[in-house]
Amino acid sequence: MFTKNHRRACLAATALAALTLAGCAEGGGSDALQVSGSTTVAPVAADAAQDLKAKGLDITVATQGGSAGGISQLASGQINIAMSSKPLGKEDKAASPGTKFHSTQIGADAVGVIVTKRVADAGVKNLTAEQVRGLFEGKITNWSEVGGPNLKVFVYDKEPGRGTREVLDKYLYGDGKAPAPPKSGNFAVVGGNLETRNKLESTPGAVAPLSTSFVEGRKGLAAVNLDGIEPSPKNIASGKYPMARPLFFITDGEPDGASKKFIDYTLTAKGQALMTKHGYLTLKEIGK
């Protein structure tokens, strides 16, 4: 599922607090195509923007607020394309009834429950949904309770509205509402994928939900199986893995002009190769 180049590519492509990839060597500015949202989709968008510079497209890619932030910015007219690692929900549409949301799927990804190598090597290679709930609700506080080392659990959860968080909540609670975060000194909320990964790598007993592509090549981290199911390309494509998710570009209405050129490019063979480069599944691989 992953490529050897992923770590280097992610480090370069996702320094995206306000990454500007301009088609014109000078200028850029207000006429640029504005793309913002999911930190999962961002590496693909950034590379596509870089590829399209030669064709004169002026594109700005940012990751403000993750998927929910991108959708909100699109609805308010601040950007042209929202990147999302979650399908549009009823609440998204209800919050912006005047927006004609149009989603274009560009590939698929898996959210993993990521632990440190120390925890995995000590025996935590598979977790059930009940055990994951226990970890994130603060009921399981030591890894020895699930067959791991005598080490305190530290949970790094995602911000509400992040695509990763919504996928985790769907797996754990179905259509029900997740409970309030536990009042614990061993629980913290994080934002984007790189921040999450950095926190995981710096905390021996950490666990967090994170795109599995972001742990490729990271020797200190591991994605556990969920209910005995590995987050393999085959299991993601078939939907067997319980935290597989589609990746989207979202526009207000059918994409046209520069937006259409950008999105259409990501659906070409060259554009889909960017999905593979960053460890995601192409539309062909998931039968789309």
N, C-alpha and C positions, 0 to 999 in steps of 0.2 A: 504493500500500500504506500510505502514511503520511499523517498528518493534520497540519495546520498547528499544531494545539493540542498536539501530542505533547510537545514539549520542556517547555512550561509545566506540563502535566499530570504529567509524570514527576517534575519537580522537586518538585512539591507532594505527589504521592502516594507517592513512594518514599523519603521521609525516614522510613524504617520500621524503625529499629533497635528501636523498641518503640512503634509508632504505635497509639494506642488511640482507637477510634471508638465511643463509648458511646451507646446508645439513650437512656439516662437522663442528663440534664444533670449530675447529681451521682452519684457512686458508681462504677458499673462493677464492678470487683472480680472475685471468684472465680467469679461466675455468668456471666461473659461468655463468649460463644462464642470459642474460641481457634483462630486460623488462623495458620499459620506455614510458612515454606519458601522457595520460589523467588522471587528478586528479579525475575524476568521476569513471573511471574503476579501479583506483589504490587500493581502499579498498578490492575489490574482488580479485585482483591479489595478494595482500599482504597476504590475508588469505589463498589463494590456495597455495602460496609458503610455508607458515608455515605448512600447512597440508602435503605437499610433502617432508618436511625435513626428516621425518621418512623413506622415500623411497630412501634417499641418493641424492636427487636433490639439487644442489647448485644454488640458484636463487637470483638475485639482482633486486629489484623493485625500480624505481625512477620516478619522475614526472617533468622532465625538458622540459619546453616549451609546456606542454599540448599536445593535439592531434597532432597538426602540428609539434611540436618538436619531438615527437616520430616517426612520419612518416619520417621526415628528417633524424633522427638518423639511422633509419632502412635502408634508401636508401644509406647512407654513410658507412654502415657496422659497425657502432658503437654498435648496439644492435641486439638482435635476434628476439625480438617481440615488436611491437609497440602497445600501448593501444590507442584506439581512440573512442571518443564519437561522431564521425561524419563519414558518408560514405566517401570513397576516392573520391576526386573530379578530374575533368579533369586537373586542374592545378597541382595537386599532381603527377599525372602520367606524365604530360608533363615535369615537373621539374626533373624527374628521369626516363628517358626512358629505362635505363638499368636494372631497378628493376622490378622483376616479382611479383608485389603486390598480395598477396592472403589474403582475409579477411574471418575471421570466426566470425559470430555473436554469442554472448554469452547471450544476453538478451536485454532489452529495458529500457528506462528511460524517464522522462519528464523534460524539461526545464521550469521553472516557472518565471513569473515576480514577484519578491519578494519585499514586502513592509514591513514597520514596523507595529507592532500591533496598534500603535497610529493612523496611517494612515488608516488601515483597519477598526478599530473600529469606526472611524469618518465617514465611509461611502464608502470607496474605496474597494469594494469587487469584482468588475468586471471592466475590461477595454476593449475597442475595439482596434483593430489594429491601427486605426487612432490616438487614444489617446496615445497608447504606442509609436508610431512614434513621436508624439508631445513631449513626455517626453524625449526620448533619443536624439532627435534633438535639444533640448533646447528651444522649442517653448512654452511648458507648464512649467512654472517656480514655480507655487504655487499649492499645492494640492487642494485648494478651487476651482480651475478651472475644476476639474473632480469630484466634490462632496465630497471632503475631508476637512480636517482642514485648517485653515489659517497658513500654514507652507511651507517654501521654499522646493522645490524639490532638492535633491542632487543625481545625477546619478553616479553609479559605473558601468562602462561598462567593458566588457572583452577584453583582448588583441586580435588583429586580429590573426586568425589561430586557436583560441580555438574553440573546438567543440560547446560549449555553444553559443559563439558569432555567429557562422555560422548558427545555428538553429534559433536564433533570427532574423538574417538578412533575412533568407529565409521566415520566417513568415511575416516580415514587408515589404520586397521589392521583394519577388519572385525571379526571375532570374536577376533582376536589381541590380545595385551596390549601396551599402549604401553610403550616403553622408559623407563628412568629419566630424569629431567630432566638436561639437559646441565650440566656444571660450568662455568659461565660467568658473568662479571660482567655480561653483557648478557641475563640471564634472571631473571625474578622471577615469583612466584605471587601472584595477586590474588583477591579474593573476589567481591563483588556487581557488578552491571552498572554502577552509578554510579561505583564505585571504578575499574573497568576503563576506563570512558570518560574519567575524569579523568586517568588515567595515559597513555592514548593521546594526549590533547590536549596533554600537557605534555612529551612525548618525541618529537622530530622523526622518528626512525627506527623508531617503535614499530609492532608488529603484535600483534593479540590476537583471540581468538574472542569475539564479542559478538552479542547479539540485534540484528538489523538495525534493529529499531524504535528502538533507542536511539541511532542515528546520524542519524535524520531531523532535518533542520534544523541539523546540526552542520557548518558550512562547512569545518572543518579536517580532517574525516574522510571516508573512503570505503570502501564494501564492494566488494571485487573480485569478479569473476565466477570461478566454480570450474569448471575443465575446460570453459570456454566457455559456461557456463550462468549466467544472471543470476538473482539472488534476487528475482524478480518474483512478484506474487500468482499469476499463471497457473502459473509453474513450481513454486511452493510447493504450490499446490492439487493439481497433477497428480503431485507427487512427483518431478518431473524434477530439480529442484534438490537436490543431494546432502545438504544439511544442513538440510532441513525437519524440524520436530518438532512433536508434539502437546503441548498444554498441559492439565493436569489439576488437579482437586481430588480428593484421596484421603481416604477415611474408613475406619474400622474397622467393617466390615459395611455394609449398606445405610444410607444417610443417613436420619435421622429427626429429628423435632423441629426445633430451630433450625438444625441443620446442613442439613436438607432444605430449609427455607425459603430459606436463603442460597444453596445450590447451585441450586435450582430458579429462583431469581431470575436467576442468571447465564445461564440457558438461555432466558429470555424475550427478546422483541424489545429491551426496554430494556437487559437485561443483555448481550446480544450486541452492542449498540451500543457498549458499553464496550470490547469487543475492537477494534472499528474505530477508536475514539477513540485507543487506544494503539498503533495500527499493526499489529495482529495480524489474522489471518483468522478470520472467523466459521465456525461449523459449516456453514452454508449454502454458504459460498464454497468449502469443501473437500468438499462433497457428502455431509455427514453428516446 
